[in-house]
């Protein structure tokens, strides 16, 4: 383990991935599926996204409580060439999403475009991972999901709709995809939790109280309030349209019908996820597309900077650079991630060995070397 410049402990990516897969296997997840989920979680961690390794312990609790299936029978229910409906059998959300985007990419190679909707899913971590899968395959990719209600609709009070994330990705110059992953709330709920822990108030525009009035209390959402959609009716409208293209279209739970998987781990979430893949090559030779993307990138990064701004980024630039740094220097583990690792039951020695940099007991080591 090495220390990062920010003081965060750093661990090898392969060893962290193997630890995650081992924890999932111990919970009954088949080897191949555990490897997929661990890969997604660690990639998110490397990119500095909050939906990373810290989610493994809650996922395992969900399995143990009966609300999530350790070894799901993911099946195609409807197959009409370029469109598919997948039944996730309450499997791990990252697994269901990964398989769905794999299918979308495969069908897009055949038909030029594909749309896959997966029902009976669960929290799938960060949407950007799956959209980027398509971009890395030379395609444009879209990933979206509904979520349990935490957000008010425009003009409403109380939690009506989820913050329903949406991610879009396209191939960029070289191997650097351009991708954007956003939720529809003005800020992530984790920012309220951090403010509450630190005893700080929050700015107006982040949350509403139970009566629908703007609140500066970070506990407002916990006490029956709601998150505020970004851009008012714009974020609210996007969240509702995503609900239509996931929960409604997929025959899954819609808004209030969905269970909160964290507070009710014994219940099936029945989330729905939708994925689109568009093959670039039939529309424009991929090499030409990438050359045009390089021209776009030069214009964006070369734009005149506003006062106080040192650098302009394309969507995905920061995540790409964090990932490259993590692969070279080790994955930096934030406090929430370290706490999540220590929450993995039965792996205390292995976790401490990884965090301490000593050889782990029972031969914990990456299969990649």
C-alpha positions in Angstrom: 0.0 0.0 0.0 1.2 3.4 -0.9 0.0 6.8 0.3 -1.5 9.2 -2.3 -0.7 12.9 -2.3 -4.1 13.5 -0.6 -3.1 11.0 2.2 -5.5 8.4 1.0 -4.1 4.8 1.1 -3.4 3.3 -2.3 -3.8 -0.4 -3.1 -3.1 -2.4 -6.3 -6.2 -2.5 -8.6 -5.9 -6.3 -9.2 -5.7 -7.1 -5.5 -8.7 -4.9 -4.7 -10.6 -6.5 -7.5 -9.8 -10.0 -6.2 -10.8 -9.0 -2.7 -14.2 -7.8 -4.0 -14.7 -10.9 -6.0 -13.8 -13.1 -3.0 -16.4 -11.3 -0.8 -19.1 -11.9 -3.4 -18.2 -15.5 -3.9 -18.4 -16.0 -0.2 -22.0 -14.7 -0.4 -22.9 -17.3 -3.1 -22.2 -15.3 -6.2 -20.8 -17.6 -9.0 -17.1 -17.0 -9.9 -17.7 -15.4 -13.3 -20.4 -13.1 -12.0 -18.4 -12.1 -9.0 -15.5 -11.1 -11.3 -17.8 -8.9 -13.4 -19.3 -7.1 -10.4 -15.9 -6.6 -8.8 -14.5 -5.2 -12.1 -17.3 -2.7 -12.3 -17.0 -1.6 -8.7 -13.2 -1.2 -8.8 -13.4 0.7 -12.1 -15.8 3.2 -10.5 -13.4 3.5 -7.5 -10.5 4.2 -9.8 -12.5 6.9 -11.6 -13.3 8.6 -8.3 -17.0 7.8 -8.5 -18.8 7.3 -5.2 -20.6 4.2 -6.5 -17.6 2.0 -6.0 -16.2 -0.7 -3.6 -18.1 0.7 -0.6 -21.3 -0.7 -2.2 -20.1 -4.3 -1.9 -21.1 -4.8 1.8 -24.6 -3.4 1.3 -25.0 -5.6 -1.8 -24.1 -8.6 0.2 -26.5 -7.7 3.0 -29.2 -7.4 0.3 -28.4 -10.9 -0.9 -28.3 -12.3 2.7 -31.7 -10.7 3.5 -33.3 -12.3 0.4 -34.0 -9.2 -1.7 -31.3 -9.9 -4.2 -30.4 -13.1 -6.0 -26.8 -14.4 -5.6 -27.0 -16.6 -8.7 -29.7 -15.1 -10.9 -31.1 -16.7 -14.0 -30.9 -13.7 -16.3 -33.0 -14.5 -19.3 -34.2 -12.9 -22.5 -38.0 -12.6 -22.3 -38.6 -10.8 -25.6 -36.4 -10.8 -28.6 -37.2 -8.8 -31.7 -33.8 -8.4 -33.3 -32.6 -4.9 -32.3 -34.8 -4.7 -29.3 -34.7 -7.0 -26.2 -36.4 -7.3 -22.8 -34.2 -9.0 -20.2 -35.4 -10.4 -16.9 -32.7 -9.8 -14.3 -34.1 -12.2 -11.7 -33.3 -9.7 -8.9 -29.6 -10.2 -9.6 -26.8 -7.9 -8.6 -27.5 -4.6 -10.5 -24.0 -4.3 -12.0 -24.2 -7.9 -13.3 -27.6 -7.4 -14.9 -26.5 -4.1 -16.4 -23.2 -5.5 -17.8 -25.0 -8.4 -19.4 -27.6 -6.1 -20.9 -25.1 -3.7 -22.4 -23.1 -6.7 -23.7 -26.3 -7.8 -25.6 -26.9 -4.2 -26.8 -23.4 -4.1 -28.3 -23.7 -7.5 -29.9 -27.0 -6.6 -31.5 -25.8 -3.2 -32.6 -23.0 -4.9 -34.5 -25.7 -6.9 -36.4 -28.4 -4.3 -36.8 -26.5 -0.9 -36.4 -28.5 0.0 -33.3 -30.0 -1.8 -30.3 -32.2 -1.1 -27.4 -32.2 -3.4 -24.4 -34.4 -2.9 -21.3 -33.8 -5.1 -18.2 -36.4 -5.5 -15.5 -36.3 -7.0 -12.0 -32.9 -5.4 -11.5 -31.3 -3.7 -8.5 -29.0 -0.7 -7.8 -26.5 -0.8 -10.6 -23.9 1.7 -9.3 -22.7 4.2 -11.9 -24.5 4.4 -15.3 -21.3 5.8 -16.9 -19.6 2.4 -16.8 -22.1 0.8 -19.1 -22.3 3.7 -21.5 -18.5 3.7 -21.8 -18.6 -0.1 -22.6 -20.3 0.9 -25.9 -17.9 3.7 -26.5 -14.9 1.4 -26.0 -16.5 -0.9 -28.6 -16.6 1.9 -31.2 -20.2 2.8 -30.5 -22.3 5.5 -29.0 -23.8 4.3 -25.7 -26.7 5.3 -23.4 -27.5 3.9 -20.0 -30.2 4.9 -17.7 -32.1 3.5 -14.7 -35.0 4.4 -12.4 -34.5 4.5 -8.7 -36.6 4.7 -5.5 -38.1 8.1 -5.0 -35.9 10.7 -3.3 -36.7 13.7 -5.4 -39.7 16.1 -5.7 -41.2 16.8 -9.2 -41.3 20.4 -10.3 -44.0 22.1 -8.3 -44.4 19.2 -5.9 -43.7 18.4 -2.3 -42.3 15.1 -1.0 -40.5 12.3 -2.7 -42.2 11.4 -6.0 -39.5 10.3 -8.4 -36.0 8.9 -8.2 -33.0 10.9 -9.2 -32.8 8.5 -12.2 -29.3 8.7 -13.6 -28.5 9.0 -17.3 -25.1 8.4 -19.0 -24.1 9.0 -22.6 -20.7 8.1 -24.2 -19.0 8.2 -27.6 -15.6 7.1 -28.7 -13.0 9.9 -28.5 -9.6 10.4 -30.0 -7.3 7.5 -29.2 -8.7 5.4 -26.4 -10.3 8.2 -24.4 -14.1 8.0 -24.5 -16.1 11.2 -24.0 -18.8 10.4 -21.5 -21.2 12.1 -19.1 -22.9 10.5 -16.2 -25.4 12.6 -14.2 -28.3 12.1 -11.8 -31.3 14.4 -12.0 -31.0 16.0 -8.5 -29.2 19.3 -8.0 -26.7 17.5 -5.7 -26.1 13.9 -4.6 -27.7 12.8 -1.4 -24.3 12.0 -0.1 -23.5 15.7 0.1 -26.3 16.1 2.6 -25.1 13.2 4.6 -21.6 14.8 4.8 -23.0 18.2 5.8 -25.0 16.5 8.5 -22.0 14.7 9.9 -20.0 17.9 9.9 -22.8 19.9 11.5 -23.1 22.3 8.5 -26.2 23.7 6.9 -26.7 23.3 3.2 -27.4 25.9 0.6 -30.9 26.6 -0.5 -31.8 24.8 -3.7 -30.5 21.4 -2.5 -33.4 20.1 -0.5 -37.0 20.7 0.4 -38.6 20.0 3.8 -41.6 17.7 4.3 -43.9 20.5 3.5 -42.2 21.4 0.2 -40.4 24.5 1.4 -36.7 25.1 0.7 -34.6 23.9 3.5 -31.0 24.5 4.7 -31.2 21.5 7.1 -29.1 18.6 5.8 -31.5 16.2 7.7 -34.5 17.5 5.7 -34.6 14.6 3.3 -34.3 12.1 6.1 -37.2 13.7 7.9 -39.6 13.4 5.1 -38.3 16.0 2.7 -36.9 15.5 -0.8 -34.0 16.4 -3.1 -34.5 19.2 -5.6 -34.2 18.4 -9.3 -31.5 20.3 -11.1 -32.7 23.1 -13.3 -36.2 22.9 -11.9 -38.7 21.5 -14.5 -35.8 20.4 -16.7 -34.3 17.9 -14.2 -37.8 16.9 -13.1 -38.9 16.3 -16.7 -35.8 14.3 -17.6 -36.3 12.1 -14.5 -39.9 11.4 -15.5 -38.9 10.6 -19.1 -36.2 8.2 -17.9 -38.9 6.6 -15.7 -41.0 6.1 -18.8 -38.1 4.5 -20.7 -37.2 2.2 -17.8 -39.8 1.3 -15.2 -42.9 1.9 -17.4 -41.4 0.4 -20.6 -39.8 -2.5 -18.8 -42.9 -3.6 -16.9 -41.0 -3.0 -13.6 -41.8 -1.0 -10.5 -42.7 2.7 -11.1 -41.7 5.3 -8.6 -43.6 4.7 -5.3 -44.0 1.0 -6.2 -40.2 0.6 -5.8 -38.6 -0.5 -2.5 -35.7 1.3 -0.9 -33.1 -1.5 -1.1 -31.0 0.0 1.7 -33.7 0.3 4.3 -35.6 -2.8 3.1 -33.0 -5.3 2.0 -35.4 -8.2 2.2 -37.6 -6.7 -0.5 -37.0 -7.0 -4.3 -36.3 -3.6 -5.7 -37.7 -4.4 -9.2 -35.7 -1.6 -10.8 -35.5 -1.3 -14.6 -32.5 -0.3 -16.6 -32.3 0.6 -20.3 -29.4 0.6 -22.7 -28.8 1.8 -26.2 -25.9 1.1 -28.5 -25.4 2.7 -31.9 -22.6 1.4 -34.1 -20.7 4.3 -35.5 -19.2 2.6 -38.5 -22.4 2.3 -40.6 -22.9 6.0 -40.2 -19.4 7.3 -40.6 -16.1 5.4 -40.7 -14.9 5.1 -37.1 -11.5 6.5 -37.8 -13.0 9.6 -39.4 -15.4 9.9 -36.4 -12.4 9.8 -34.0 -10.5 12.4 -36.1 -13.5 14.7 -36.0 -13.8 14.1 -32.2 -10.1 15.1 -31.9 -11.0 18.4 -33.7 -13.9 18.9 -31.3 -11.7 18.2 -28.3 -9.1 20.7 -29.4 -11.7 23.4 -29.7 -13.2 22.6 -26.3 -9.9 22.4 -24.4 -8.5 25.4 -26.3 -11.5 27.6 -25.4 -10.8 30.9 -23.7 -10.8 30.3 -20.0 -13.0 32.2 -17.5 -11.2 34.1 -14.7 -9.8 31.7 -12.1 -10.1 28.6 -14.4 -6.8 26.8 -15.1 -8.0 24.1 -17.4 -11.1 23.1 -19.5 -12.1 19.5 -19.6 -14.2 17.3 -21.9 -16.7 15.1 -20.1 -14.8 12.0 -18.9 -11.4 13.6 -18.9 -11.1 13.8 -15.2 -12.3 10.2 -14.7 -9.8 9.0 -17.4 -6.9 10.7 -15.7 -7.8 9.3 -12.3 -8.1 5.8 -13.7 -4.7 6.0 -15.4 -3.2 7.3 -12.2 -4.8 4.5 -10.2 -3.5 1.8 -12.5 0.0 3.2 -12.3 0.2 4.2 -8.6 -2.6 2.2 -6.9 -6.2 2.9 -6.2 -6.7 5.6 -3.6 -9.3 4.6 -1.0 -11.4 7.3 0.6 -12.7 7.0 4.1 -16.1 5.6 3.0 -14.4 3.0 0.9 -12.1 1.9 3.7 -15.2 1.7 6.1 -17.0 -0.4 3.4 -14.2 -2.8 3.1 -14.0 -3.3 6.8 -17.7 -4.0 6.8 -17.1 -7.1 4.7 -18.0 -10.0 7.1 -15.4 -12.7 7.4 -12.6 -11.0 5.6 -11.1 -8.8 8.3 -7.6 -10.3 8.0 -7.6 -10.0 4.3 -8.8 -6.4 4.3 -6.3 -5.3 6.9 -3.5 -7.1 5.0 -4.5 -5.2 1.9 -4.7 -1.9 3.7 -1.5 -2.5 5.5 0.4 -3.7 2.4 1.4 -7.1 4.0 0.8 -10.4 2.3 -2.7 -11.5 3.0 -3.6 -14.7 4.8 -5.0 -17.7 2.8 -3.0 -16.5 -0.3 -5.1 -13.5 -1.2 -3.6 -12.2 -4.3 -4.7 -11.2 -7.8 -5.2 -13.9 -10.3 -3.7 -11.5 -12.8 -0.3 -11.6 -11.0 
